[in-house]
Amino acid sequence: MYLKGVGPVRGKLLEDELGIATLRDLLYTAPRRYIDRRRIYRIRELEETMADVQVAGRFVRFDMEGEGARKRLTALFTDGESMMQVVWFNRHKQIASAYTPGTTYLLLGKPNAFKGTWSMAHPEVEVYDPSRPPEGLRGVYPLTESLRRRGFTLRTLPQLVAALWQSHPAVKDTLPASLLAKYRLMPLQDALHQIHNPTSPALLQQARERLKFEELFFLELHILRYARARNRRLRGQVFTTVGECFNRFFSEVLPFPLTGAQKRVLREIRQDTRTGAQMNRLLQGDVGSGKTLVAFMSMLLAVDNGCQACLLAPTEILAAQHFETISAWGEKIGLNVRLLTGSTRAKARREIDEGLQSGSINLLIGTHAVIEDRVKFHNLGMAVIDEQHRFGVAQRARIWGKNEIPPHVLVMTATPIPRTLAMTLYGDLQVSVIDELPPGRKPITTMLRYDAQRHSMWCGVGSELRAGRQVYVVVPLISENEKLSLRSLEEAYAAVCDIFPDYTVARVHGRMKPSEKDFQMQLFASGEARILVATTVIEVGVNVPNASVMVIENAERFGLSQLHQLRGRVGRGADKSYCILMTHEKISPITRKRLEIMTSTTDGFLIAEADMNMRGPGDMEGTQQSGLALNLRHASLATDGQILTLAREAAEAVLNGTPRLDKSPGEGGSETGFAIQLTDAEAASLSAELTYRFAADKDWGIIS
């Protein structure tokens, strides 16, 4: 607010609209794109898809139109061949007196077409001299409609940046000189000058890479130093034995041979649990890849070493299905497995509480009820968290307090996470991937169908029903919404009952009481109901091997990862399975492309990469619960994977060479591997920068 040209009112506007609260915020606010000043368009060349463009010509006349709040100043503008209208909704007298007919001007603004006539609203205007045309690249900064109404133009932010450089001509670099040299990075002051006023495309690219690297470097340094500090503080149970339970299950009960990927992950978990440090491992595996089996065998390691284990699931349906599978396996080797949910009756809860404290219960499967204070274990050695993004950070952290020595933690997800996002969101976790499907699984055929093809779609569904199989129908809404022309559960349920009157139809949605939901789900799971109409409540944890068709209504309303999760509800048996994406004909090219990605591959990791590239990492399911603010100004986890890898390497090198950044007084640090030794001044500077950037996330590494 004290910068020349700002003041209290403008300062508040900039903070509210663009998040610019400090001089530093302004300096790091880059233009959203750049205009080649040499490119001047003719009016006949304009297209509605264009962003801001330059047009040269003369004003023919000015007119005042409308009254009161709808009053506006309009002008007719010509480039000598064609005409367009220019409109201003405020500052009418000032504008009308500033520009005169007959003078040649250069207009910069976004073209709009209405009934064959081109127009520009609130363009930037400057006198144009054809003998001295503008050169170079011109940054176009973000500008909201509210700012435009308050007098901000495309010139405002460049003027403020120029005033900032005038009052603060020198900027101290945030990175050590050794890093700048090793990675051939542009000095910060040069990079910021080039971002705001680029002198060439090549130097602009170097400036962008410098700012992206810096942003990702501090993000990775933040994650890694807390991960190291936490790992030193938190010791873990030492599992020295692969004992009777594990070996009996492997040799006598294992329902099918382990895949190579499952064996690899079990070896990684085995190695983690032998070190004496607490294991924190993320297990990624596509739908149907066998994560539950790996989790169960990991829990057997805990039992063989005198510990208990628990598995947390986000819903009662999923917890019950895990219990059904795991208790069947556990009974065959003499384990006591119990289920604890919010619906567990008081008498059973008392028995579970006593069994956990005495140690007679080996494995506990449950929902959020497991993390309640009243639940106490005799010796909890392994905690498995399924669909981890459904649990908030604080909820996941509470499981650590269930034992004097924190249990080893295995978090699982069937929502594939792109490598760059996993490196950042879960940078303090070791990552395992099950990238093979068990033998015998048939690929699911995915088809995109439109409303006009609905009759033939239902004919195909009827063929599957007559063959004895079952069908899911998923809709985006529970009840009809006048504002949204979407298929509702009520509408779809009535239609399905009408089309297939000879079959029992169940329905499930999130507003049902748990008992009613369980009853309807059991109807479908038992085969009594052949069709289930549901919302996305069945996205995870529903396992009906006889279901061979998944119909998703208004598929354009779902993200790719969510569609992939829903598709994973079928293809669990021996029969050929189908996923049908229903949508209407009038969808955008981007939406059509998204849906066609689903029809072209069943690889969840490819789909996750495409989803992040199209929607950005901030929209990926679960990232908002990660406990880490991904407010990246310059870098993108979707497109800057190579820079992220280098930034992580640099962060590790700094911590290896400068242990005082990640240790408490009196602790030692790692001196092995590639290292960069910092001076005391450089270490102090990095610590100050970390504190500034991540003040709100200071406890993230401890509780994530």
C-alpha positions, -999 to +999 in steps of 0.1 A: +000+000+000+030+023+004+043+018-031+039+048-054+006+045-073-011+020-048-024+034-015-048+017+010-078+012-014-058-001-043-037-022-020-068-039-005-081-045-041-049-061-052-048-084-022-085-095-025-084-100-063-049-112-071-034-122-037-008-094-040-003-082-004+034-074-003+061-059-026+075-095-029+041-108-041+041-081-068+076-089-079+068-127-081+035-121-100+044-130-136+024-120-167+000-148-176+012-145-212+032-123-236+023-104-267+047-100-296+045-062-300+055-066-337+023-084-345-006-060-354-038-075-366-063-063-392-099-063-380-108-089-407-082-113-392-098-113-357-112-145-342-133-149-311-109-175-297-081-149-295-070-134-263-057-098-262-045-086-296-032-053-311-052-034-337-040-001-353-064+025-367-084+057-360-116+066-340-143+078-363-167+091-337-178+088-300-213+084-287-228+082-252-255+055-249-278+043-221-287+060-188-278+057-152-259+025-143-262+013-179-246+044-193-216+037-216-193+054-240-190+038-275-167+046-303-165+035-340-129+025-348-115+017-383-082+002-395-089+016-430-106-016-443-131-026-416-149-012-386-153-023-350-169-009-319-150+001-288-169+003-254-161+019-220-184+015-190-168+041-168-144+072-169-164+084-199-154+121-198-118+114-192-116+089-222-137+111-246-113+140-240-082+119-242-087+104-277-094+124-308-108+113-342-082+113-370-052+104-348-037+069-353-039+047-322-028+012-312-055-007-293-047-037-271-076-058-259-097-089-263-119-090-295-156-100-291-181-107-319-218-100-317-241-104-347-212-101-371-198-070-355-164-069-337-160-050-304-134-044-277-143-034-241-118-012-221-088-017-244-054-002-237-049+027-261-017+045-271-007+068-300+008+047-329+036+059-351+040+035-381+076+047-386+085+036-351+065+003-345+067-013-310+092-041-306+098-070-282+075-090-259+049-073-237+036-091-206-002-094-201-009-096-163-039-111-147-068-086-144-102-093-130-134-077-140-137-061-105-102-045-110-112-032-145-143-016-130-121+002-105-099+017-131-072-009-134-059-014-170-034-036-187-009-008-180-014-007-142+006-037-130+036-029-154+036+006-140+036-007-104+064-031-112+084-002-126+078+018-095+089-012-074+122-015-093+128+022-089+123+021-051+141-013-046+167-017-074+185-046-058+171-081-050+191-105-029+193-140-044+175-168-025+197-196-038+233-204-028+259-196-055+269-232-056+234-242-068+233-214-094+266-227-108+258-264-107+224-261-124+233-231-146+205-210-132+200-173-139+205-150-109+172-140-092+174-103-100+180-110-137+152-136-138+127-112-123+137-084-147+133-108-177+099-122-164+085-087-163+103-071-193+118-099-215+145-088-239+143-121-259+123-153-259+155-173-250+162-152-219+125-153-209+127-191-210+158-191-188+140-168-163+110-191-162+132-221-155+150-203-127+118-193-109+102-228-114+134-244-100+134-221-070+098-227-062+101-265-065+135-266-047+121-249-016+090-271-017+111-303-018+136-289+008+106-282+031+093-317+027+126-336+030+140-318+060+108-325+080+108-361+068+144-366+079+138-349+113+107-370+119+124-402+109+151-396+134+127-388+162+102-417+156+115-452+161+095-481+149+089-517+159+116-541+146+100-571+128+128-596+130+108-627+120+088-640+091+069-665+112+042-691+113+012-669+103+029-655+072+044-689+061+012-709+067-009-684+048+016-683+019+019-721+017-017-732+026-042-704+020-029-680-006-058-680-032-035-675-062+002-670-069+015-635-062+024-614-091+060-601-095+049-566-085+032-579-053+064-598-044+085-567-050+063-546-027+063-572+001+101-572-001+101-534+003+078-535+033+098-563+048+130-543+045+113-512+060+101-530+091+135-544+099+153-511+103+140-498+137+126-467+121+089-462+116+078-473+081+057-447+062+050-462+028+024-453+001+011-483-019-003-474-053-021-500-073-047-499-100-082-512-094-080-550-089-042-552-087-042-571-053-034-543-028-056-559-001-037-592-003-004-573+001-018-553+030-030-585+048+004-602+044+020-571+058-003-573+088+008-609+092+044-597+097+032-577+126+013-606+142+044-629+137+064-603+157+040-602+187+020-571+175-015-563+165-025-547+132-055-526+120-069-516+087-089-483+083-114-478+055-134-446+048-169-462+046-187-490+064-194-507+031-157-509+023-148-519+059-173-547+058-160-560+025-124-559+038-136-577+069-153-604+049-122-611+029-096-608+056-115-627+083-120-656+059-082-657+053-074-651+090-097-679+103-078-705+083-046-697+102-062-692+136-063-654+138-089-634+157-102-607+133-129-582+144-149-554+127-154-520+144-176-493+128-200-466+140-228-491+137-212-517+160-235-524+190-225-516+225-220-552+237-198-560+207-179-528+212-171-537+248-159-571+237-137-555+211-123-529+235-114-557+260-099-579+232-077-551+219-064-542+253-057-578+263-041-586+229-065-615+221-077-596+189-050-599+163-064-578+135-090-550+136-108-538+105-128-506+109-138-471+099-131-437+116-144-454+148-109-470+152-092-437+159-116-427+187-098-422+221-116-451+237-100-476+213-067-488+229-044-516+217-022-539+236+006-535+211-003-520+177+026-526+152+010-520+118-017-496+106-030-499+070-051-469+057-071-477+026-082-449+002-060-426+022-073-394+006-106-399+023-089-394+057-079-359+068-043-353+079-052-350+116-073-382+115-044-401+100-020-387+126-042-399+155-034-435+147+002-428+156-008-422+192-023-457+196+010-472+207+041-462+227+062-470+197+044-456+167+031-484+144+044-488+109+020-471+084+010-484+050-013-460+031-030-474+000-048-458-029-065-472-060-065-437-074-033-436-093-012-405-086+011-391-112+048-395-103+055-358-100+025-353-078+034-383-056+069-369-052+056-337-038+024-346-019+040-377-005+076-367-006+081-379+030+068-414+022+084-442+004+063-452-027+055-487-039+036-494-070+017-526-080+018-522-118+006-557-127-029-572-127-034-608-115-035-634-144-069-641-158-083-606-156-100-596-188-096-560-200-128-539-197-142-526-229-152-489-225-176-472-250-187-436-254-224-434-263-248-404-268-284-399-259-296-408-294-280-443-289-297-449-256-321-476-270-293-497-284-274-493-251-303-507-231-306-536-256-270-545-248-276-543-211-306-566-215-284-592-232-260-592-202-290-595-178-304-625-197-270-641-195-273-640-157-250-611-150-256-578-131-254-541-139-245-508-123-261-476-133-244-445-118-258-410-119-244-376-107-275-364-087-298-379-061-329-358-070-338-336-099-323-301-100-340-274-121-308-256-127-289-287-140-302-308-168-286-339-154-299-374-150-310-379-113-311-412-093-349-409-090-353-405-127-329-432-136-344-456-111-379-451-125-366-455-161-347-487-153-377-503-135-398-495-165-374-509-190-366-541-170-398-549-151-388-586-146-357-578-126-353-565-090-336-531-089-317-517-059-307-482-053-280-465-031-271-429-023-253-410+003-283-396+022-296-431+031-293-443+067-264-469+070-289-497+077-309-490+046-278-486+024-264-519+037-297-536+030-298-523-006-262-532-011-267-567+002-296-572-022-272-565-051-242-584-036-263-615-030-276-614-066-313-609-056-312-575-072-297-577-107-294-539-112-281-513-089-288-476-095-265-454-074-245-422-070-207-422-067-211-437-032-201-470-049-169-455-063-148-475-039-150-508-021-179-525-039-169-560-050-195-580-070-177-604-094-209-611-112-214-575-123-203-571-159-217-537-170-212-502-156-234-475-172-223-439-162-249-413-169-237-377-177-201-390-178-190-355-188-196-344-152-170-367-137-132-364-136-111-390-154-098-405-122-133-408-108-145-425-140-116-449-138-126-457-102-162-464-112-151-485-141-131-506-116-164-519-101-168-543-130-143-567-145-138-585-112-151-619-123-143-643-152-168-627-176-162-600-203-171-566-188-182-533-203-182-496-192-206-474-210-201-436-208-234-418-216-234-382-225-253-358-248-242-348-283-234-311-275-202-313-255-171-293-259-141-306-278-121-307-245-148-328-228-150-351-258-112-356-256-114-364-219-140-391-225-121-405-254-091-410-232-112-433-211-121-454-241-085-456-253-068-470-222-074-489-189-040-479-175-049-458-144-015-441-143-018-429-179-053-416-170-040-399-139-013-381-159-039-370-185-062-359-158-036-337-141-024-323-174-060-312-183-072-301-149-041-292-129-028-308-097-050-286-074-081-304-087-067-339-083-088-358-058-075-356-023-047-330-028-066-305-007-064-328+023-027-334+020-018-308+046+005-290+021-005-258+003+003-262-034+001-225-042+026-226-070+030-193-089+054-204-116+059-242-117+033-269-126+035-304-113+017-314-145+044-302-169+076-295-150+085-331-139+121-328-152+127-296-132+110-311-101+134-341-103+165-317-104+150-296-076+146-326-054+181-338-062+194-303-052+174-303-020+188-337-010+223-325-018+219-294+004+206-315+033+234-341+029+260-314+030+244-291+056+228-312+083+220-282+105+191-275+082+173-307+092+184-315+127+177-305+162+206-293+184+228-322+193+217-344+164+239-356+137+231-354+100+238-374+069+272-369+053+269-395+025+261-392-012+261-361-034+264-331-011+265-293-013+282-276+017+267-242+026+283-214+045+266-203+078+252-172+060+238-194+032+222-218+056+207-190+076+193-175+044+177-208+033+162-213+067+147-178+066+133-184+032+117-217+042+102-200+072+087-173+050+073-196+024+059-223+046+050-206+079+014-220+076+027-256+070+053-257+098+039-289+113+031-307+080+061-331+081+052-342+117+015-350+111+012-359+075 
